[in-house]
């Protein structure tokens, strides 16, 4: 019987979150009774399929207190942009090429366990996996204002999953300096288009906190899920 590779999780929490307009980065602000980043961190740490969770923080917040859990490792200092932070984490934990790594945004605090399951299962058949959800709004492309077919596009979420060897290969590619990827999945798609890429259905409540409106919405989601409302089962 095949042995499932080790799975490491990287939680990106090194951004400044300036759009929210708070005095400190949003990931350290209290939401539904605990710092925002705790929600995703504990969801990953308590998932039975994940071996370790590595939190990436701003250098001036490395001493912040994190929940005590055997799977939560010592925090890692972030870089000046997203893919630099992920690269720092991958090089710090030095995973074997055959291992798997999940990359998740701390700003997505509602992380359903079945979604993590789906990403991990799909990694057995792919080199890179991302959850994706349909887009309800009409779309246009700037600056020409051409209409886009919303049925042919999806919004990517995290956690995104990768074979460690592939991700390390992308970070070592000199062409990375010409990329400004919004996610690691996009980075792999640009630099290694021959890789086996795939998507799984995302979760409509796995939203990202970016401003005051999304903060209020996500806080309601977390508080409502704590009440065991049937809406949030699975």
C-alpha positions in Angstrom: 0.0 0.0 0.0 1.4 3.4 -0.9 2.6 5.6 1.9 1.1 9.1 2.0 3.8 11.8 1.9 4.2 14.1 4.8 2.1 17.3 4.6 3.4 20.6 5.9 1.2 23.7 6.1 2.5 27.2 5.7 0.2 29.9 7.1 0.9 33.3 5.5 0.5 36.1 8.1 3.3 38.5 7.2 1.3 41.2 5.4 0.4 44.6 6.7 -3.3 44.7 5.9 -3.3 48.4 5.3 -6.7 48.4 3.5 -8.4 47.7 6.8 -7.0 50.9 8.3 -6.1 49.5 11.7 -3.0 50.5 13.8 -1.6 46.9 13.6 -1.8 44.3 10.9 -5.3 42.7 10.7 -4.1 39.2 11.4 -3.4 40.2 15.0 -6.7 42.0 15.6 -9.4 40.1 17.7 -12.2 38.5 15.7 -14.9 36.3 17.3 -12.9 36.1 20.5 -9.4 35.5 19.3 -6.8 37.0 17.0 -7.7 36.6 13.3 -4.8 34.3 12.5 -5.7 31.9 15.3 -8.7 30.6 13.4 -6.9 29.3 10.4 -3.9 28.3 12.5 -5.9 26.0 14.8 -7.9 24.6 11.9 -4.7 23.5 10.2 -3.0 22.3 13.5 -5.9 20.1 14.5 -6.3 18.5 11.1 -5.2 14.9 11.4 -3.5 14.8 8.0 -1.2 17.7 8.6 2.2 17.0 10.2 3.3 20.5 11.1 2.1 24.1 10.7 4.6 27.0 10.0 3.4 30.5 10.6 5.1 33.3 8.6 5.0 36.6 10.5 6.4 40.2 10.1 9.8 40.5 11.7 8.5 42.9 14.3 5.8 40.5 15.4 7.9 37.3 15.8 7.5 37.4 19.6 3.7 37.3 19.5 2.1 34.5 21.5 0.8 31.6 19.4 -1.5 28.8 20.6 0.4 25.9 22.2 0.0 22.8 20.0 2.5 20.1 19.2 2.0 20.7 15.4 2.6 24.4 15.5 6.3 25.1 14.8 8.4 28.1 15.6 7.3 31.2 13.5 9.2 32.2 10.4 10.1 35.7 9.4 8.3 36.8 6.2 9.6 38.6 3.1 8.7 41.9 1.4 6.1 40.2 -0.8 3.9 37.1 -0.8 6.1 34.7 -2.8 9.2 35.8 -0.9 7.4 34.9 2.4 6.4 31.5 1.0 9.9 30.9 -0.3 11.4 31.8 3.1 9.1 29.3 4.8 9.8 26.5 2.3 13.6 27.0 2.7 13.3 27.2 6.4 11.5 23.9 6.9 13.5 22.2 4.1 10.9 19.6 3.1 11.9 16.6 1.0 11.0 16.9 -2.7 8.4 14.2 -2.4 6.6 15.8 0.5 3.5 18.0 0.1 3.0 21.5 1.3 -0.2 23.5 1.8 -0.1 27.3 1.6 -3.0 29.2 3.3 -3.8 32.8 3.9 -4.3 33.8 7.5 -6.9 36.3 6.3 -9.2 33.4 5.4 -10.2 32.4 8.9 -13.2 30.1 8.1 -11.4 26.9 6.9 -13.7 23.9 6.6 -12.0 20.6 7.3 -13.6 18.9 4.2 -11.9 21.5 2.0 -8.5 20.7 3.4 -9.4 17.0 2.8 -10.2 17.6 -0.8 -7.0 19.5 -1.5 -4.9 16.8 0.1 -6.7 14.0 -1.8 -6.2 15.8 -5.1 -2.5 16.1 -4.5 -2.2 12.4 -5.1 -3.1 13.0 -8.7 -1.6 16.5 -9.3 1.5 18.6 -8.8 -0.4 21.7 -7.8 -4.0 22.1 -6.6 -6.2 25.2 -5.7 -9.7 25.5 -4.5 -11.9 27.6 -6.8 -15.4 29.1 -6.6 -17.8 30.4 -9.3 -18.2 34.1 -9.7 -21.7 35.5 -9.4 -21.1 39.1 -10.8 -20.8 40.2 -14.4 -17.2 40.8 -15.4 -15.4 43.2 -17.8 -11.8 43.5 -18.8 -10.0 46.8 -18.4 -9.2 49.1 -20.1 -11.2 47.9 -23.2 -14.4 47.1 -21.2 -14.8 43.8 -23.0 -17.3 41.5 -21.3 -15.9 38.2 -19.9 -17.9 35.0 -19.7 -18.1 34.5 -15.9 -19.0 30.8 -16.5 -15.4 30.3 -17.8 -13.6 31.9 -14.9 -13.2 31.0 -11.2 -12.0 32.8 -8.1 -9.0 31.0 -6.5 -8.9 30.4 -2.8 -6.5 28.8 -0.4 -5.2 26.4 0.9 -3.3 25.6 -2.2 -1.3 22.4 -2.3 1.9 21.6 -4.0 4.6 18.9 -4.4 7.5 20.5 -2.5 10.0 19.7 -5.3 8.0 21.7 -7.8 7.5 24.7 -5.5 11.2 24.8 -4.7 12.1 24.6 -8.3 9.9 27.6 -9.1 11.4 29.7 -6.3 14.9 28.9 -7.6 14.0 29.9 -11.2 15.6 33.3 -12.2 12.4 34.1 -14.1 10.6 34.6 -10.8 11.9 38.1 -10.7 9.6 39.0 -13.6 6.5 37.6 -11.9 4.1 39.3 -9.6 1.8 36.4 -8.8 -1.3 36.8 -6.6 -0.9 33.2 -5.4 1.6 30.3 -5.5 -0.7 28.4 -7.9 -0.4 31.3 -10.4 3.4 31.2 -9.9 3.6 27.5 -10.8 1.2 28.0 -13.7 3.4 30.7 -15.2 6.8 29.1 -14.6 6.0 25.4 -14.9 2.9 25.2 -17.2 3.8 21.6 -18.0 3.0 20.6 -14.4 -0.1 18.7 -13.6 -2.4 21.5 -12.3 -5.9 21.0 -11.0 -8.7 22.7 -9.1 -11.2 21.4 -6.6 -14.5 23.1 -5.5 -13.8 25.8 -3.0 -16.1 26.9 -0.2 -18.4 30.0 -0.4 -17.6 31.0 3.2 -13.8 30.6 2.8 -13.6 34.3 2.0 -10.6 36.7 2.5 -10.7 39.6 5.0 -9.5 42.7 3.2 -11.6 45.6 4.4 -14.1 46.6 7.0 -17.1 45.1 5.2 -15.4 41.7 4.7 -14.3 41.8 8.4 -17.8 42.3 9.6 -19.1 39.5 7.3 -16.4 37.0 8.3 -16.9 37.8 12.0 -20.6 36.9 11.6 -19.7 33.7 9.8 -17.3 32.6 12.6 -19.8 33.4 15.4 -22.6 31.7 13.5 -20.6 28.6 12.9 -19.8 28.4 16.6 -23.6 28.0 17.2 -23.6 24.8 15.1 -26.0 26.2 12.6 -26.8 23.6 9.9 -25.8 26.1 7.3 -22.1 25.4 8.1 -22.1 21.6 8.3 -19.2 20.5 6.0 
